[in-house]
Amino acid sequence: MNKFWKTVLTTTVLAGTADIIAATLMAWMRSGKFPAKILHYIAGGGLGLERSMKGGASTALLGLCFHYFIAFSFTLLFFLAFPRLVFLQGNKYLTGFFYGQFVGMFMAFVVLPLSALPPSPFKLGNALISWTVLSVAIGIPVAMMTNKFYKSSTV
């Protein structure tokens, strides 16, 4: 495996893990109890919520696969866009913050409406909190790793 793919996969694992930890902590803080079925909920995007919440370990594993596939997709998109879009090569923290906002908006307005999850009302305050968490968990790490990769490599 070449350096590009190793870096993309490493970044995916880092960002995806940070994101699932952040999502778990946010759900716990909102409800006051540990969200034991968070991976089942993610699997609900493909299976439907009612079916996924009745599932067992294999459903949770499917949710984990969906989660990391989404993290991989957004990581790869940034790695591929970075050398082509000069504005991404500016301040890596600011770029990462705004990329996290983009990821949040894309998930909220494109991915989730196309999923099998039931629609939920859009609440700007909740969205801004979630998108900021995505900026910290996904956007900034992806921007930092991408910046480091392209500065140290000749691709």
Steps between C-alpha positions, in 0.01 A plus 500: 500500500645838409546795733188682375263216590675430831459865596135512387418184698690616809321835483165322457559291812609806700212723388238224506598394851503859627158553344336188649642586842370857469157379383481258792596770751252748352216247515596412857507867605159564337324197646695434819548134407752314290374455141554125476317481166679782317644261241155344455366849430768555235407166341145633488610717210499189285265266683240738635495602865242253626682202352848617601411565864385138532827370359789344681877511468492460121280809472740696720788382280310617191453841667873513574576416135259772381663747738854431383392490134359851538817615679709343222292670230539847649870441570567383146302791356717749688825323405400503134375860500794645696757523218237626254330770712751761610272648768523171694874553537470806725474489877451130575300565818259741334473280192436197721238686700310596186542151353335361815213746444473377140495137617224581750290682242547227240398235752197702618371610161607220264597172672245483781200595282601223257539244780236271647502694828180685583522875437558717803432871525797723425610703801769755421646506853542122511639499146761765580616302804517176301678666210754659733568159652549366145744784437707399800469123459523470123569829323808620684674158526434431130629844398810462720584152370435599138713813535782297656477232230520743207775709659719193559428305179535524135184329382 
